[in-house]
Amino acid sequence: MPLYEFRCKACGKRTEVLRKVGDFTPPPCSACGGETEKQMSAGSFEFKGTGFYATDYKQYNDMKGAAGKEPENG
């Protein structure tokens, strides 16, 4: 289940809640019981390294074979 962030319109308290993807009803504020609104949150993953290449995948390395040669087209 995804983690969503909500902010109370009355007191401003921010809360993170695990919700089903199709559940669109915002939960009440846990501090004052006020109405909350969904917030935009930063992504929970980070790209590191030099990049992603065809040589990063197992299938490509298996096709090269034991001799370490490039696969032949044909």
Buried (B, 14 or more C-beta within 10 A) or exposed (E): EEEBBBBBEEEEBEBEBEBEEEEEEBEBBEEEEBEBEEEEEEEEEEEEEEEEEEEEEEEEEEEEEEEEEEEEEE
